[in-house]
């Protein structure tokens, strides 16, 4: 069981407006295996919280959190969306306000927020960061125009409140998402907000902003008409981290990206778009090593048929067309 009285920085996941999938629970189990002394919390909506049991994590209901002024203002601010799936993009940004409410309700000044398909593989770099006082929030760089909160570190509740005030000020723009706003915050407010990621690898450590896990373990099959989790995918932007020249190796229980010259980068986290997250760390590492050492031909790139997504679509079709059920769960799309 978790120890909420621990002095270690807590991990916080948010699953707002949808039922947490199996991959979320598996990611938390691996986190507990790696970092047993850190408290763990997952914030969920009561509507989708039935039958959720996660022994390694304390469940917190969004509705029970103290509402902040920032949260009220964000909720009441109208927005005309340019993009489809507006509820998804709204919730990916809403989570920052949920994190603010969580920290205020539970009296935390520091937290580690992980997206539900991200696994932190080592915490030495992060732990050293939290010993410093000269920063507020940090996150990863996906490319030249987008940030990514696959890992989102908060070093001060006050600094998170200021970050959220920045979000509110820019939220009405129809083209802004959480990813573009992260990038804009780094460019206009805090130039040091990015963790080593994208083209900013100035140390021997790299954080995955969505390119490494997607390249080796595949993309989200939900984004394709035929639900294939395709591997070998690269970002369409500029200044992203390209994993193609690397393979993944394990040395002394640490995970590395290693190129043909033998140069190694410690892989601090992996962002697994395909949601192929097993229950055990060892299984995940075996998958990473296997896929990165495979011949990357047509069959490898084509990926595999995602049975879970196929089941979702069959159930969705049955409920919509036969039962005439208006499904609100955003997994069914």
Rosetta blueprint (number, residue, H / E / L):
1 X L
2 X L
3 X L
4 X L
5 X L
6 X L
7 X L
8 X L
9 X L
10 X E
11 X E
12 X E
13 X E
14 X E
15 X E
16 X L
17 X L
18 X L
19 X L
20 X L
21 X L
22 X H
23 X H
24 X H
25 X H
26 X H
27 X H
28 X H
29 X H
30 X H
31 X H
32 X H
33 X H
34 X H
35 X L
36 X L
37 X L
38 X L
39 X L
40 X E
41 X E
42 X E
43 X E
44 X E
45 X L
46 X H
47 X H
48 X H
49 X L
50 X L
51 X L
52 X L
53 X L
54 X L
55 X L
56 X L
57 X L
58 X E
59 X E
60 X E
61 X E
62 X H
63 X H
64 X H
65 X L
66 X L
67 X L
68 X L
69 X H
70 X H
71 X H
72 X H
73 X H
74 X H
75 X H
76 X H
77 X L
78 X L
79 X L
80 X L
81 X L
82 X L
83 X L
84 X L
85 X L
86 X H
87 X H
88 X H
89 X H
90 X H
91 X H
92 X H
93 X H
94 X H
95 X H
96 X H
97 X H
98 X H
99 X H
100 X H
101 X H
102 X H
103 X H
104 X H
105 X H
106 X H
107 X L
108 X L
109 X L
110 X L
111 X E
112 X E
113 X E
114 X E
115 X L
116 X L
117 X L
118 X E
119 X E
120 X E
121 X L
122 X L
123 X L
124 X H
125 X H
126 X H
127 X H
128 X H
129 X H
130 X H
131 X L
132 X L
133 X L
134 X L
135 X L
136 X L
137 X E
138 X E
139 X E
140 X E
141 X E
142 X E
143 X E
144 X L
145 X L
146 X E
147 X E
148 X E
149 X E
150 X E
151 X E
152 X E
153 X E
154 X E
155 X L
156 X L
157 X H
158 X H
159 X H
160 X H
161 X H
162 X H
163 X H
164 X H
165 X H
166 X H
167 X H
168 X H
169 X H
170 X H
171 X L
172 X L
173 X L
174 X L
175 X L
176 X L
177 X L
178 X H
179 X H
180 X H
181 X H
182 X H
183 X H
184 X H
185 X H
186 X H
187 X H
188 X H
189 X L
190 X L
191 X L
192 X L
193 X L
194 X E
195 X L
196 X L
197 X L
198 X L
199 X L
200 X L
201 X L
202 X L
203 X L
204 X L
205 X E
206 X E
207 X E
208 X L
209 X L
210 X L
211 X L
212 X H
213 X H
214 X H
215 X H
216 X H
217 X H
218 X L
219 X L
220 X L
221 X H
222 X H
223 X H
224 X L
225 X L
226 X L
227 X L
228 X E
229 X E
230 X L
231 X L
232 X L
233 X L
234 X L
235 X L
236 X L
237 X L
238 X L
239 X L
240 X L
241 X L
242 X L
243 X L
244 X L
245 X L
246 X L
247 X E
248 X E
249 X E
250 X E
251 X E
252 X L
253 X L
254 X E
255 X E
256 X E
257 X E
258 X E
259 X L
260 X L
261 X L
262 X L
263 X L
264 X E
265 X E
266 X E
267 X E
268 X E
269 X E
270 X E
271 X E
272 X L
273 X L
274 X L
275 X L
276 X L
277 X L
278 X L
279 X L
280 X L
281 X H
282 X H
283 X H
284 X H
285 X H
286 X H
287 X H
288 X H
289 X H
290 X H
291 X H
292 X H
293 X L
294 X L
295 X L
296 X L
297 X L
298 X H
299 X H
300 X H
301 X H
302 X H
303 X L
304 X E
305 X E
306 X L
307 X H
308 X H
309 X H
310 X H
311 X H
312 X H
313 X H
314 X H
315 X H
316 X H
317 X H
318 X H
319 X H
320 X H
321 X H
322 X L
323 X L
324 X L
325 X L
326 X L
327 X L
328 X L
329 X L
330 X L
331 X L
332 X L
333 X L
